[in-house]
Amino acid sequence: MFAISPKTVRKLITTGKMKAVKIGIEYRISDKELERFAAENETTGE
């Protein structure tokens, strides 16, 4: 779905650019949040 590394996802979460819930040592990101993030960061591929 996304071509970004786990390290980048963690950075987005810790900087507040992506919302997630931490359960134990793992982060959980809702489908709604992924859709929001994708829409806000969409590229045209040009």
N, C-alpha and C positions, 0 to 999 in steps of 0.2 A: 504494500500500500504506500509506504513512504520509503524514500531512498535516503534515510538518515541513520546515523549510527546510534547505538544505545547511549554512548557518551554524550552525544548531542542532545538526545531526548532528556537525559538527566540534567544537563545544563539548562535546557528550556524550562524544566520543572522548577529547578532551584532559583531561577531568575524570575519566575512568575509568568513566563510567557505561555506556559501550558499548565493546565490544572490537572492534578493527580492526587490520589489517595495512597499513602504508604501503608502497606500491610506487611508487617515483619520487615524483611529486607527488600521487598519488591514494591514497585509502584504500579498502581492500577489506574488506567486512563479510560474514561467512559467513551462510548461510541459518539455521543453528542459532542464531547470535547474534541475528539479527533476530527469530526466533521467541521466544527468551528475553526479549528486550527488550519485545516486544509483549505477552507474557503478564504481565510484571511491571508494565506501564504501561497495562493495559487499562482502558477507561472503558465505562460502561454506556450512555451516550448519553441519559441521563435529564435 
